[in-house]
Amino acid sequence: MSKSIPGSWIDASMRADDIRVLLFTETGTATESDGSSLLQMYARPPEIDGQACDRAAATRRNGGPAGTALREKIAERTISAFSRWPR
């Protein structure tokens, strides 16, 4: 398994604050989950099914408070996963 997330500039050696900055500044305009590194991080199986990923894609496109909450959730999940990764 890779220690980085392709297209996101995020890898397991980064500090939590740096990961948050990158996730909150991701501005890709892709409408499909496979075109957004943010949504690729969200959709890791088996935790998230296709419908949840579609809802997240819509939330990302719409932005606002729900979009911010989605980014926070993804940041915390990513940081948590990387915190268990051997350095």
C-alpha positions in Angstrom: 0.0 0.0 0.0 1.2 3.4 -0.9 2.3 6.0 1.7 0.9 8.8 -0.4 -2.4 9.7 -2.0 -1.9 10.2 -5.7 -2.8 13.7 -7.0 -3.1 15.2 -3.5 0.5 16.0 -2.5 -0.3 14.3 0.8 1.8 11.5 2.2 2.2 9.7 5.5 5.2 11.7 6.7 3.4 15.0 6.8 2.3 16.8 9.9 -1.4 16.9 10.7 -1.6 20.7 10.2 -0.1 20.4 6.8 -2.6 17.7 5.8 -5.5 19.9 7.0 -4.2 22.9 4.9 -4.0 20.8 1.8 -7.4 19.3 2.2 -9.0 22.7 2.9 -7.3 24.3 -0.2 -8.2 21.5 -2.6 -10.2 23.3 -5.2 -10.5 20.7 -8.0 -13.6 21.2 -10.1 -14.0 17.5 -10.9 -17.6 16.4 -10.4 -16.7 12.7 -10.2 -15.1 11.2 -7.1 -12.2 9.7 -9.1 -11.3 13.2 -10.2 -10.9 14.7 -6.7 -8.2 13.6 -4.3 -10.4 14.9 -1.5 -13.2 12.5 -2.5 -10.8 9.6 -3.2 -9.7 9.9 0.5 -13.3 9.9 1.6 -14.3 6.9 -0.5 -11.9 4.3 0.8 -13.6 0.9 1.0 -15.3 -0.7 2.8 -16.4 2.2 5.0 -18.1 4.3 2.3 -20.6 2.9 -0.3 -21.4 4.4 -3.7 -24.4 6.4 -2.4 -22.4 8.0 0.4 -19.7 8.9 -2.1 -22.2 10.5 -4.4 -23.6 12.6 -1.5 -20.1 13.6 -0.6 -19.4 14.7 -4.2 -22.6 16.9 -4.2 -21.6 18.3 -0.8 -18.1 19.2 -2.0 -19.6 20.9 -5.1 -22.1 22.9 -3.0 -19.5 24.0 -0.4 -20.8 26.0 2.5 -20.9 24.7 6.1 -21.6 21.2 4.9 -18.6 21.3 2.6 -16.4 22.5 5.4 -17.7 19.7 7.7 -16.9 17.2 5.0 -13.4 18.5 4.7 -12.9 18.3 8.5 -14.2 14.8 8.5 -11.9 13.7 5.7 -8.9 15.5 7.3 -9.4 13.7 10.6 -9.9 10.3 9.0 -6.7 10.8 6.9 -4.7 12.0 9.9 -5.9 9.1 12.0 -5.0 6.6 9.3 -1.5 8.1 8.8 -0.9 8.2 12.5 -1.0 4.4 12.5 1.4 4.1 9.6 5.0 3.0 10.3 7.4 6.0 9.8 
